[in-house]
Amino acid sequence: MSCLTEKSISDLLEYKFFIPSYQRGYRWTERQVEDLLEDINAFTPSQIEKTDKKTWYCLQPVVIKECDEETKAKNNLKGTWYEVIDGQQRLTSFFLIIHYANEMWVGKQKISEFQIQYETRDKSFEFLKKQRIDESSDMASISYVNIDFHHISIAYNKIHDWVKNFKKKYNKDFDNNDFQSKFRTNSKVIWYEVPTEKDAIEIFTRINMGKIPLTNAELIKALFLNSSNFPNSNSDEVRLRQLEIASEWDRIEYSLQNEELWYFINNSNNELPTRIEYLFNIIKNIDGEKNNTDQYSTFRFFSEKFKLKNKKEIDINWQEIKRIFQTIEEWFSDRELYHKIGYLISTGIDITVLLKEVKSKQKHEFRKILDFQIADKVKCDNLKELGYGNNILIRNILLLHNIQTILENKNESNRFPFNRYKKESWDIEHIHAVATEMPKNKQHRVDWLNNSKEFIEDDKTLISKITNFVNSYDEQIQENPESFDELANLVLDYYSKKSNIETDINDLSNLVLLDSGTNRSYKNAVFPAKRKIIIEKEKNGTFIPICTKNVFLKYYSSDVRQMTFWDKKDRKAYFENIKTTLYQR
């Protein structure tokens, strides 16, 4: 079993590292060196509550294994040496920072510098130790002997430049003691030691091909499965517990790959190498560690928990992971909770807030809290005055109208597809067309006019104007560049009069929710053209929100003798349904 822990830079100073031939030479850029210095300098250790410890900055992993006797004999290595499988670029940079401090400030009481032996670049360590800042030129000599030496000398100069420019950038003197304390004491690498019998080249290849990146989840998994966490158990008991955790881990990960479940609890793809990592992040956030956002903060959080190395601590934390996952599964399986919690997460409620509530409340109390939070999301003093532009509130209202409509139909087995809602960009769309964002190119304009003409039955003059314009589009535009807009306004006026539109065209009674793909396909088409397109898209399997479909099928209207216009009666009926469904339950 691999050994996983963390080690401060000070811990590394007594180690001896062997860089095998399969590793490339030093290649860090000036920017990478500067980023490392900036990150260390920006970190401020803080006291961990109820302990005598301070927080620490988590550097990237170092993957090593102890050199076997054959390797040591072949390379004339005495004592204990560690083969560096991954992390030699970082280790070399650490060495240069320590060496720079020794040369510039420490004097005779130099800090120990760890040893680095290169299998095929035997003079590299000597070159590292010879780095100096020349007082006359105020820089180290740039080497061109080979590419490794060149990058080493460039990196060393970058450290010097960063220190020199510190006051100019931060308006204060550089404090080496403060920086070295942060660097040597409060910065730690993740020390990932693999068994000596493992093939180092195979591990190196797999890491660098990206097949086994050292993610938070994989590092945490190693913590859970580390046999040293079961000190009083026999080997069979340890192995059985490891298999149980590994099996449960795989089941959770498999379940989270279900897109419907994943987007129920996430508002974006939230790309993580393994999705179980999301649960570990939740636990970290619940415990108040939300602001620690460095790459390995979640691993560091669990590493601190497991310092005692006992089975009880492992079991408590693994049970908490399972409890949270089981809670999410229960929410997902319960039709009412699925829709209400899915709505709240979609509108910005943090899942950690809900998980805290469900843990401390009775089930009926928790459901009441959900209802209260949902009501707060659609709180509006004057629904009639709400109009296009107040898009967050409008989107919340339209989304809840769809969800509550589904929920109220007890015989309906369909569920609102949060995965499609979140993966497809959804727009607030006008039902009756408005004279903005009209088509800009010739083909789209011609299509818009032809689609609009199809439903004009009693205005021969307007039909004739459209036909003539379409047949002589280029000439019409050349003669009068505004001619399309003028004709489009006549068309919209026709539909507005037929629809008996008097109220604000941007109010809630003229708005629906629709995916942007469908929306773009009929952008600002007149009502009957939109209706035709939506019906066709639903036939072809496109998801159309139930309330949007109800609008264009005139489900809310008491008089469906005319299906061509979205008139005042239709708007009133639709508005009243929104009001009744959301505010009069």
C-alpha positions, -999 to 999 in steps of 0.1 A, spaced: 0 0 0 13 35 -9 23 58 19 6 92 18 14 121 41 25 157 40 60 171 46 71 207 52 100 220 32 120 218 64 112 181 66 128 176 32 161 192 40 176 159 54 165 138 24 186 127 -5 168 126 -39 178 106 -70 166 118 -104 165 89 -128 173 91 -165 137 89 -177 131 124 -162 137 154 -184 160 182 -172 150 213 -154 125 234 -175 106 257 -152 100 291 -168 104 325 -151 67 327 -147 64 294 -129 91 305 -105 74 338 -99 40 321 -94 55 299 -67 71 328 -49 39 349 -51 18 320 -38 40 314 -8 42 351 0 4 356 -3 -3 328 22 -10 338 57 -10 310 83 -38 311 108 -45 293 140 -66 262 138 -93 263 164 -89 241 195 -53 231 185 -18 244 188 -14 241 150 -15 266 122 -29 262 86 -4 254 59 0 261 22 -4 229 2 22 225 -26 17 200 -54 26 163 -48 60 147 -49 58 110 -59 88 90 -47 100 56 -39 129 44 -18 159 34 -40 166 -3 -40 201 -17 -34 207 -23 -72 200 13 -80 222 26 -52 250 3 -61 248 13 -98 249 50 -90 272 49 -61 246 61 -36 253 57 1 226 56 28 189 61 21 179 78 -12 145 84 -28 139 81 -65 118 110 -77 90 97 -100 71 130 -102 80 164 -88 117 170 -96 109 204 -112 94 216 -79 122 201 -58 148 218 -79 130 251 -75 127 246 -38 165 240 -36 172 272 -56 150 293 -31 168 278 -1 202 282 -17 194 319 -26 185 326 10 217 310 22 239 330 -2 221 363 4 213 364 41 223 335 62 261 337 62 280 310 80 248 295 97 235 282 65 203 262 62 207 226 53 201 219 16 188 186 5 209 165 -19 199 158 -55 218 132 -76 211 130 -113 216 97 -131 226 111 -164 234 148 -156 260 142 -129 273 178 -128 238 194 -124 239 193 -86 273 210 -85 260 237 -108 230 242 -85 253 247 -55 275 272 -75 247 297 -82 258 332 -70 247 368 -75 276 388 -88 278 421 -69 291 441 -98 264 430 -123 237 423 -97 228 390 -114 239 354 -117 258 344 -148 235 330 -174 248 296 -185 247 283 -221 266 251 -214 234 231 -218 197 236 -217 194 224 -180 220 248 -168 205 276 -188 171 272 -172 186 268 -137 205 301 -140 174 319 -154 153 306 -125 179 318 -100 180 352 -115 142 353 -114 143 347 -76 167 376 -72 147 399 -95 115 391 -75 132 400 -42 147 432 -56 113 444 -70 94 434 -38 93 469 -23 82 485 -56 54 460 -59 42 457 -23 54 491 -9 73 474 19 107 458 24 112 421 18 113 403 51 134 371 45 127 357 79 89 360 74 91 345 39 114 316 50 90 309 78 61 307 54 82 286 30 100 262 52 75 257 80 40 266 66 44 252 31 41 214 27 43 190 -2 20 160 -5 44 131 0 32 101 -20 56 72 -15 50 41 -36 62 6 -26 97 -3 -37 85 -32 -57 64 -9 -80 77 -1 -115 87 36 -113 89 41 -150 54 27 -155 41 50 -127 59 80 -143 45 72 -177 9 69 -164 11 101 -144 25 121 -173 0 107 -198 -27 120 -174 -42 86 -168 -38 88 -130 -36 124 -121 -31 130 -84 -65 146 -77 -79 154 -43 -102 124 -46 -74 100 -53 -52 114 -25 -81 112 -1 -88 77 -12 -53 68 -3 -59 83 32 -90 62 37 -73 30 26 -39 36 43 -32 5 64 -15 26 90 -50 39 99 -59 4 113 -30 -1 138 -48 -26 161 -64 -47 134 -50 -79 118 -42 -80 81 -74 -98 71 -96 -72 90 -77 -44 73 -80 -59 39 -117 -65 44 -123 -29 55 -103 -16 26 -124 -36 1 -156 -24 17 -146 13 14 -133 8 -22 -165 -9 -32 -187 17 -17 -165 44 -32 -170 29 -67 -207 27 -63 -210 64 -53 -188 75 -82 -209 54 -106 -241 69 -93 -228 104 -96 -220 98 -133 -258 98 -138 -263 132 -155 -298 137 -141 -285 132 -105 -254 153 -112 -272 183 -126 -298 180 -98 -271 190 -73 -249 211 -96 -256 242 -117 -228 235 -142 -207 206 -154 -184 214 -124 -156 194 -141 -139 173 -116 -116 143 -124 -138 122 -102 -173 133 -91 -170 119 -56 -146 148 -50 -177 170 -49 -189 152 -18 -155 158 -1 -157 195 -10 -192 196 5 -179 183 39 -150 207 38 -175 236 32 -199 224 59 -171 225 84 -163 261 75 -133 256 52 -150 272 22 -125 300 17 -95 276 14 -95 273 -24 -59 262 -33 -58 231 -55 -53 206 -26 -72 223 2 -97 195 3 -70 168 7 -53 190 33 -86 192 53 -90 154 54 -53 149 61 -56 170 92 -86 149 103 -66 117 100 -36 128 120 -45 104 149 -44 74 125 -71 54 141 -99 33 127 -126 53 145 -117 85 127 -117 67 94 -151 52 100 -167 84 113 -156 103 82 -165 76 57 -200 73 74 -204 110 69 -196 107 32 -222 79 29 -248 99 49 -245 129 26 -247 107 -5 -277 88 8 -294 121 17 -289 133 -19 -302 100 -33 -333 103 -11 -339 138 -23 -335 126 -59 -359 97 -55 -386 117 -37 -407 135 -64 -416 165 -43 -381 170 -28 -365 165 -62 -384 194 -77 -382 217 -47 -346 212 -39 -337 211 -76 -354 245 -80 -336 260 -50 -302 248 -62 -310 261 -97 -318 295 -83 -285 298 -63 -291 281 -29 -259 264 -18 -264 226 -12 -244 228 20 -271 251 35 -298 225 27 -276 196 41 -271 215 73 -309 221 76 -319 185 69 -294 172 95 -308 194 123 -345 194 115 -374 169 115 -387 160 80 -418 181 82 -398 210 95 -373 207 66 -401 207 40 -415 239 56 -381 255 53 -380 245 16 -414 261 10 -403 293 28 -371 296 7 -390 289 -25 -415 316 -17 -386 340 -10 -372 333 -45 -404 346 -62 -413 373 -37 -428 403 -57 -447 433 -44 -465 439 -77 -467 411 -101 -485 432 -127 -457 457 -128 -430 431 -132 -415 434 -167 -388 423 -191 -354 435 -177 -359 422 -142 -347 389 -155 -335 371 -124 -369 374 -107 -388 366 -140 -366 335 -146 -373 324 -110 -410 328 -115 -412 311 -149 -391 282 -137 -412 277 -106 -444 279 -127 -431 250 -148 -420 230 -118 -451 236 -97 -473 228 -127 -456 194 -129 -459 188 -92 -496 197 -90 -504 170 -115 -503 139 -92 -509 116 -121 -479 129 -140 -448 107 -137 -425 130 -157 -400 151 -138 -385 185 -147 -352 178 -165 -327 199 -145 -299 185 -166 -313 199 -198 -323 231 -182 -287 236 -170 -268 222 -200 -289 241 -226 -289 279 -222 -324 290 -215 -339 323 -225 -368 345 -214 -388 348 -246 -417 370 -257 -449 352 -267 -462 380 -289 -434 394 -311 -418 427 -303 -401 451 -327 -366 445 -314 -338 422 -326 -355 417 -360 -336 396 -385 -305 413 -400 -296 393 -431 -316 388 -463 -326 351 -460 -337 355 -423 -358 386 -432 -374 368 -462 -382 338 -440 -397 360 -413 -419 378 -438 -431 346 -455 -438 329 -421 -458 360 -410 -477 362 -443 -489 326 -440 -513 335 -412 -526 368 -426 -561 362 -440 -580 395 -442 -555 421 -453 -549 417 -490 -529 450 -492 -504 438 -465 -501 404 -482 -494 421 -515 -467 444 -499 -450 414 -484 -450 394 -517 -437 424 -537 -410 431 -511 -398 395 -510 -397 393 -548 -376 425 -551 -357 425 -519 -324 438 -532 -340 467 -551 -362 476 -522 -332 477 -498 -311 496 -522 -337 522 -527 -346 525 -490 -324 508 -464 -352 511 -438 -378 495 -460 -377 461 -442 -381 477 -408 -410 497 -420 -428 467 -435 -420 446 -404 -436 472 -382 -468 470 -404 -468 432 -399 -464 436 -361 -491 463 -360 -514 439 -378 -508 411 -353 -510 435 -323 -544 449 -335 -557 414 -340 -545 404 -306 -560 435 -291 -527 443 -274 -530 473 -251 -509 465 -221 -471 465 -219 -458 439 -243 -429 433 -219 -449 422 -189 -451 387 -174 -482 378 -194 -462 379 -226 -431 360 -214 -422 323 -214 -391 302 -207 -374 284 -236 -341 268 -245 -319 291 -266 -317 266 -295 -355 267 -300 -355 304 -293 -329 312 -320 -349 292 -345 -378 316 -344 -363 347 -330 -391 373 -329 -415 353 -351 -452 361 -348 -473 340 -325 -487 315 -351 -452 309 -366 -437 303 -332 -466 279 -324 -460 259 -355 -422 257 -348 -427 246 -312 -452 219 -321 -428 206 -348 -398 206 -324 -418 187 -297 -427 161 -323 -390 157 -330 -382 151 -293 -370 186 -283 -379 193 -247 -404 221 -244 -412 233 -209 -448 224 -200 -460 259 -194 -444 271 -227 -462 243 -245 -494 252 -227 -492 288 -238 -488 279 -275 -515 253 -274 -537 279 -256 -543 255 -227 -549 285 -203 -574 302 -226 -612 296 -223 -619 304 -259 -597 285 -284 -617 292 -315 -588 313 -328 -553 299 -325 -535 326 -346 -531 355 -321 -520 359 -285 -547 383 -274 -557 401 -243 -579 373 -230 -551 348 -235 -526 370 -216 -550 375 -187 -557 338 -184 -520 329 -185 -512 356 -159 -539 344 -136 -526 308 -138 -491 320 -128 -506 339 -99 -528 311 -88 -501 284 -91 -474 303 -73 -490 327 -49 -524 313 -39 -514 277 -29 
